[in-house]
Amino acid sequence: MSTATIDVDRSDPAYRAWLKEAVRKVQADANRSADTHLLRFPLPEEWGIDLYLKDESTHPTGSLKHRLARSLFLYALCNGWIRPGKPVIEASSGSTAVSEAYFAKLIGVPFVAVMPRTTSHEKCRLIEFHGGTCHFVDDPRSMYAESAALAERTGGHYMDQFTYAERATDWRGNNNIAESIYQQLRLERYPEPAWIVATAGTGGTSATIARYVHYMQHDTRVCVADPENSCFFDGWTHGDPEATADCGSRIEGIGRPRMEPSFVPGAIDRMMKVPDAASVAAVRALETAIGRKAGGSTGTGLWSALKLVAEMVAQGRTGSVVTLMCDPGERYLDKYYSDDWLAGQGLDIAPYARAIKSFLATGDWPE
């Protein structure tokens, strides 16, 4: 009987040297990037309520997805999934692809974004600016299969943000978005917010925030705002992991036609289904209030945050509410800031704009 030990050594010194340098470059990006700002939305002082927006548009790639892309790249690199010279492929409606293109260029690998043909021209320009390639599909529901097939054909890695977003980020802290919010609120008059409002594309951000809140034993509640043409709200309210939607969301970056693996329904406290016209009215109201344009997903969250503030006013409660500024509105000048686009979509934002204006003047939320 042989006593020889079967031994297979796949050590690759050249690859390990490349991997070490790639990880260093991605970590260095986080080290030299200052934390994002926490902006105050002006509310009447007599309400005793503070509303904040976590301004994720100030990241190097201009959106909340910069954090996610960094985490996804570190996760994939440390798992040995990304290899020198092989493309990284992602299914994305835009902002994640912009950020992933940035990190792919940073470590010197090709990047391909598989995305709906309706994605804004500005996002496509930014992907290409960072060295990525845009690969369009007509049906948003086919992005997943096309991305996997493209990775198979090229020998590349399908990043699959919709599966890995909730596990690639360290939800216990390590300067994640939730820990950052609480650190920045530390000297405010209400350092523990009554509510944090997130929106869901992958679901990774809401999962990270909710898990951190529970882990740190905060009393904060987490609300997820969902746009039209998204299945998350129905799947959450009916406890249906197989829920689907028939078409893609008009609010880029959030809302999905299927329940994504990274969306964690049990972690969150509340959901709101927000009309797309309300989302657009809210981002335009934001520009009036603080002089900043933001994308439609910011408006979805802001509308829900204002509704929560209204409930607190009605109940005579004081405290703070936090929502997210996900990306800059300059990416959507031909959409959410275009009256022609709104007319073409059949969206009338006037009633929602009046509702916001009335609420801020009176404290009463019009139903």
C-alpha positions as CSV (number, residue, x, y, z in Angstrom):
1,M,0.0,0.0,0.0
2,S,1.4,3.4,-1.0
3,T,2.0,5.9,1.8
4,A,2.7,8.8,-0.6
5,T,0.9,12.0,0.0
6,I,-1.0,13.4,-2.9
7,D,0.0,17.0,-3.2
8,V,-1.2,19.6,-5.7
9,D,0.4,23.0,-5.4
10,R,-1.2,25.8,-7.5
11,S,0.8,28.6,-6.0
12,D,1.4,31.3,-8.6
13,P,3.9,33.9,-7.4
14,A,3.3,36.2,-10.4
15,Y,-0.5,36.2,-9.8
16,R,-0.1,36.7,-6.0
17,A,2.1,39.7,-6.7
18,W,-0.5,41.1,-9.0
19,L,-3.3,40.4,-6.5
20,K,-1.4,42.1,-3.7
21,E,-0.9,45.2,-5.8
22,A,-4.6,45.2,-6.9
23,V,-5.9,45.0,-3.4
24,R,-3.5,47.7,-2.3
25,K,-4.8,50.0,-5.0
26,V,-8.5,49.4,-4.1
27,Q,-7.8,49.9,-0.4
28,A,-5.8,53.1,-1.1
29,D,-8.8,54.6,-2.9
30,A,-10.8,54.3,0.3
31,N,-7.9,55.7,2.4
32,R,-7.6,58.9,0.3
33,S,-11.3,59.5,-0.1
34,A,-12.9,61.7,2.6
35,D,-16.2,60.6,4.1
36,T,-19.3,61.9,2.4
37,H,-21.2,64.8,3.9
38,L,-24.5,64.8,5.9
39,L,-26.6,67.7,4.6
40,R,-29.6,69.2,6.4
41,F,-32.9,69.7,4.6
42,P,-34.5,72.9,6.0
43,L,-37.6,72.3,8.1
44,P,-39.5,74.7,10.3
45,E,-37.6,75.1,13.5
46,E,-40.7,74.8,15.6
47,W,-41.2,71.2,14.5
48,G,-38.2,70.1,16.5
49,I,-37.3,67.6,13.8
50,D,-34.0,67.4,11.7
51,L,-34.0,65.9,8.3
52,Y,-30.6,64.9,6.8
53,L,-29.4,63.6,3.5
54,K,-26.2,61.5,3.4
55,D,-24.6,62.9,0.3
56,E,-23.1,59.9,-1.5
57,S,-22.8,61.9,-4.7
58,T,-19.4,63.2,-3.5
59,H,-17.6,59.9,-4.0
60,P,-14.9,59.8,-6.8
61,T,-17.4,58.2,-9.1
62,G,-20.3,60.3,-8.0
63,S,-22.7,57.9,-6.4
64,L,-23.7,55.6,-3.5
65,K,-22.5,52.7,-5.7
66,H,-18.8,53.7,-5.2
67,R,-18.9,52.0,-1.8
68,L,-20.5,48.9,-3.2
69,A,-18.1,48.6,-6.1
70,R,-15.1,48.9,-3.8
71,S,-16.5,46.1,-1.6
72,L,-17.4,43.9,-4.6
73,F,-13.9,44.3,-6.0
74,L,-12.2,43.5,-2.7
75,Y,-14.5,40.5,-2.2
76,A,-13.9,39.1,-5.7
77,L,-10.2,39.8,-5.6
78,C,-9.7,38.1,-2.3
79,N,-11.8,35.1,-3.5
80,G,-9.5,34.7,-6.5
81,W,-12.3,35.5,-9.0
82,I,-10.7,38.4,-10.8
83,R,-7.6,37.5,-12.8
84,P,-5.1,39.7,-14.7
85,G,-6.2,40.6,-18.2
86,K,-9.7,39.0,-17.9
87,P,-12.8,41.2,-18.0
88,V,-15.1,42.0,-15.2
89,I,-18.7,42.0,-16.3
90,E,-21.6,43.5,-14.5
91,A,-25.4,43.7,-14.9
92,S,-26.3,47.3,-14.0
93,S,-28.7,50.1,-14.8
94,G,-25.8,52.6,-14.6
95,S,-24.2,53.9,-11.4
96,T,-22.8,50.6,-10.2
97,A,-21.3,50.1,-13.7
98,V,-19.7,53.6,-13.6
99,S,-18.1,52.8,-10.2
100,E,-17.0,49.3,-11.3
101,A,-15.5,50.7,-14.5
102,Y,-13.4,53.0,-12.3
103,F,-12.1,50.2,-10.1
104,A,-11.4,47.9,-13.1
105,K,-9.3,50.7,-14.7
106,L,-7.6,51.2,-11.3
107,I,-6.3,47.6,-11.3
108,G,-5.9,47.3,-15.0
109,V,-8.6,44.8,-16.1
110,P,-11.2,45.3,-18.9
111,F,-14.8,46.0,-17.8
112,V,-18.1,45.4,-19.6
113,A,-21.5,46.8,-18.4
114,V,-24.6,44.8,-19.5
115,M,-27.4,47.4,-19.2
116,P,-30.9,48.3,-20.4
117,R,-30.9,50.3,-23.7
118,T,-32.9,53.0,-21.8
119,T,-29.9,53.9,-19.5
120,S,-29.2,57.6,-19.5
121,H,-26.6,58.8,-22.0
122,E,-24.6,60.5,-19.3
123,K,-24.1,57.2,-17.4
124,C,-23.0,55.5,-20.6
125,R,-20.5,58.4,-21.2
126,L,-19.1,58.0,-17.7
127,I,-18.7,54.2,-18.1
128,E,-16.7,54.8,-21.3
129,F,-14.8,57.6,-19.7
130,H,-13.5,55.2,-17.1
131,G,-12.5,52.7,-19.8
132,G,-15.5,50.5,-19.7
133,T,-17.7,49.1,-22.6
134,C,-21.5,49.3,-22.7
135,H,-23.3,46.1,-23.8
136,F,-27.1,46.9,-24.2
137,V,-30.1,44.6,-23.8
138,D,-33.7,45.5,-24.8
139,D,-35.3,43.6,-21.9
140,P,-33.9,44.5,-18.4
141,R,-34.8,41.0,-17.2
142,S,-32.3,39.5,-19.6
143,M,-29.3,41.3,-18.0
144,Y,-28.5,38.5,-15.6
145,A,-28.3,35.7,-18.2
146,E,-26.5,37.9,-20.8
147,S,-23.9,38.8,-18.2
148,A,-23.3,35.2,-17.2
149,A,-23.1,34.2,-20.8
150,L,-20.6,37.0,-21.6
151,A,-18.4,36.0,-18.7
152,E,-18.5,32.4,-20.0
153,R,-17.5,33.4,-23.5
154,T,-14.7,35.7,-22.5
155,G,-13.3,33.8,-19.5
156,G,-14.1,36.8,-17.4
157,H,-15.8,37.2,-14.0
158,Y,-19.5,38.1,-13.7
159,M,-19.5,40.3,-10.6
160,D,-23.2,39.8,-9.9
161,Q,-23.9,42.7,-7.6
162,F,-27.5,41.5,-7.1
163,T,-26.3,38.4,-5.3
164,Y,-23.2,39.6,-3.5
165,A,-24.0,43.2,-2.4
166,E,-25.3,42.1,1.0
167,R,-22.3,39.9,1.8
168,A,-19.4,41.9,0.3
169,T,-19.8,44.8,2.7
170,D,-18.8,44.5,6.4
171,W,-22.2,45.3,8.0
172,R,-20.7,45.4,11.5
173,G,-18.8,48.6,10.8
174,N,-15.4,49.2,9.2
175,N,-16.6,52.6,8.0
176,N,-19.6,51.4,6.2
177,I,-22.4,53.8,5.4
178,A,-24.4,53.1,8.6
179,E,-21.4,53.6,10.9
180,S,-20.6,56.8,9.1
181,I,-24.1,58.2,9.6
182,Y,-24.0,57.6,13.3
183,Q,-20.5,59.0,13.7
184,Q,-21.6,62.2,11.9
185,L,-24.8,62.5,14.0
186,R,-22.8,62.2,17.2
187,L,-22.8,65.9,18.0
188,E,-26.3,66.7,16.7
189,R,-29.2,67.3,19.0
190,Y,-30.8,64.0,18.0
191,P,-27.8,61.6,17.5
192,E,-29.9,58.5,17.1
193,P,-32.3,58.9,14.2
194,A,-35.9,57.8,14.5
195,W,-35.8,56.6,10.9
196,I,-33.2,55.9,8.2
197,V,-34.7,55.7,4.7
198,A,-33.0,53.7,2.0
199,T,-34.0,52.7,-1.5
200,A,-33.3,49.3,-3.0
201,G,-31.6,48.3,-6.2
202,T,-29.6,45.3,-5.1
203,G,-30.9,45.7,-1.5
204,G,-27.4,45.7,-0.2
205,T,-27.5,49.2,1.3
206,S,-30.7,48.6,3.3
207,A,-29.4,45.3,4.5
208,T,-26.1,46.9,5.7
209,I,-27.9,49.7,7.5
210,A,-30.5,47.5,9.1
211,R,-28.0,44.9,10.3
212,Y,-25.7,47.6,11.7
213,V,-28.7,49.1,13.6
214,H,-29.6,45.8,15.1
215,Y,-26.0,44.9,15.9
216,M,-25.4,48.2,17.7
217,Q,-28.8,47.9,19.5
218,H,-30.1,51.2,18.2
219,D,-33.8,52.0,18.4
220,T,-33.7,53.5,14.8
221,R,-36.2,52.0,12.4
222,V,-35.3,51.3,8.7
223,C,-37.7,52.2,5.9
224,V,-37.2,51.2,2.3
225,A,-38.8,53.3,-0.4
226,D,-39.7,51.4,-3.6
227,P,-40.6,53.0,-7.0
228,E,-43.3,51.9,-9.5
229,N,-42.5,48.9,-11.7
230,S,-40.6,47.2,-8.9
231,C,-41.5,43.9,-7.1
232,F,-39.7,44.6,-3.8
233,F,-42.8,46.1,-2.1
234,D,-45.1,43.4,-3.2
235,G,-42.6,40.7,-2.3
236,W,-42.1,42.2,1.1
237,T,-45.7,42.8,2.0
238,H,-46.9,39.4,0.9
239,G,-43.8,37.4,2.0
240,D,-43.3,36.2,-1.6
241,P,-39.7,35.6,-2.6
242,E,-40.9,34.8,-6.1
243,A,-42.5,38.1,-6.7
244,T,-41.8,39.7,-10.1
245,A,-42.6,42.9,-12.0
246,D,-43.5,43.1,-15.7
247,C,-41.2,45.9,-16.8
248,G,-38.2,47.9,-15.7
249,S,-38.2,50.8,-13.2
250,R,-38.2,54.4,-14.6
251,I,-36.2,55.4,-11.5
252,E,-32.7,54.4,-12.5
253,G,-30.6,52.5,-9.9
254,I,-33.5,51.2,-7.8
255,G,-36.5,48.9,-8.3
256,R,-36.1,45.5,-9.7
257,P,-38.2,43.0,-11.8
258,R,-37.4,40.2,-9.4
259,M,-36.7,39.7,-5.7
260,E,-32.9,40.0,-5.6
261,P,-30.8,37.7,-3.4
262,S,-29.2,40.7,-1.7
263,F,-32.6,42.1,-0.7
264,V,-33.1,41.0,3.0
265,P,-36.8,41.5,3.8
266,G,-36.6,40.4,7.4
267,A,-34.1,43.1,8.3
268,I,-36.2,46.1,7.5
269,D,-39.2,47.6,9.4
270,R,-41.3,49.3,6.8
271,M,-41.7,49.9,3.1
272,M,-43.4,52.5,1.0
273,K,-44.5,52.3,-2.6
274,V,-43.7,55.8,-4.1
275,P,-45.2,57.0,-7.4
276,D,-42.6,57.9,-9.9
277,A,-44.1,61.4,-10.3
278,A,-43.6,61.9,-6.5
279,S,-40.0,60.9,-6.8
280,V,-39.4,63.5,-9.5
281,A,-41.3,66.2,-7.7
282,A,-39.2,65.5,-4.6
283,V,-35.8,65.9,-6.4
284,R,-37.0,69.2,-7.9
285,A,-38.1,70.3,-4.4
286,L,-34.7,69.3,-3.1
287,E,-33.0,71.6,-5.6
288,T,-35.3,74.5,-4.5
289,A,-34.4,73.8,-0.8
290,I,-30.6,73.3,-0.9
291,G,-29.6,74.2,-4.5
292,R,-28.5,70.7,-5.5
293,K,-29.7,68.5,-8.2
294,A,-30.0,64.7,-7.5
295,G,-31.1,61.6,-9.3
296,G,-34.6,60.1,-9.1
297,S,-33.7,57.5,-6.5
298,T,-32.9,60.4,-4.1
299,G,-36.4,61.7,-4.7
300,T,-38.0,58.3,-3.9
301,G,-36.3,58.3,-0.6
302,L,-36.9,61.9,0.2
303,W,-40.6,61.6,-0.5
304,S,-40.8,58.8,2.1
305,A,-38.6,60.7,4.5
306,L,-40.9,63.7,4.3
307,K,-43.9,61.5,5.0
308,L,-42.2,60.1,8.1
309,V,-41.4,63.6,9.2
310,A,-45.1,64.5,8.7
311,E,-46.1,61.6,11.0
312,M,-43.7,62.8,13.7
313,V,-45.2,66.3,13.4
314,A,-48.7,65.0,13.7
315,Q,-47.8,62.9,16.8
316,G,-45.9,65.8,18.4
317,R,-42.6,63.9,18.4
318,T,-39.2,65.4,18.0
319,G,-36.1,63.6,16.5
320,S,-34.2,63.1,13.3
321,V,-34.7,61.3,10.0
322,V,-31.9,60.4,7.6
323,T,-32.2,59.5,3.9
324,L,-29.7,59.3,1.1
325,M,-28.6,61.5,-1.8
326,C,-27.6,58.7,-4.1
327,D,-26.1,60.4,-7.1
328,P,-26.1,63.8,-8.9
329,G,-29.0,65.1,-11.0
330,E,-26.6,66.2,-13.8
331,R,-26.7,62.5,-14.9
332,Y,-30.5,62.9,-15.6
333,L,-30.9,66.3,-17.2
334,D,-32.6,64.5,-20.2
335,K,-34.9,62.6,-17.8
336,Y,-36.1,63.8,-14.5
337,Y,-35.3,67.5,-15.2
338,S,-36.8,67.4,-18.7
339,D,-40.5,68.4,-19.0
340,D,-40.6,66.8,-22.4
341,W,-39.4,63.4,-20.9
342,L,-42.1,63.7,-18.2
343,A,-44.8,64.4,-20.8
344,G,-43.6,61.4,-22.9
345,Q,-43.8,59.2,-19.8
346,G,-47.3,60.5,-18.9
347,L,-46.0,61.8,-15.5
348,D,-47.7,64.8,-13.9
349,I,-45.6,66.0,-11.0
350,A,-47.7,69.1,-10.2
351,P,-49.9,67.5,-7.5
352,Y,-46.9,66.1,-5.7
353,A,-45.0,69.3,-6.0
354,R,-48.0,71.1,-4.4
355,A,-48.2,68.5,-1.7
356,I,-44.6,69.0,-0.7
357,K,-44.9,72.8,-0.7
358,S,-48.1,72.7,1.4
359,F,-46.5,70.3,3.9
360,L,-43.4,72.4,4.4
361,A,-45.6,75.5,4.9
362,T,-48.3,73.9,7.2
363,G,-47.0,70.7,8.6
364,D,-50.0,68.8,7.3
365,W,-49.4,65.9,4.9
366,P,-52.0,66.0,2.1
367,E,-53.3,62.6,1.2
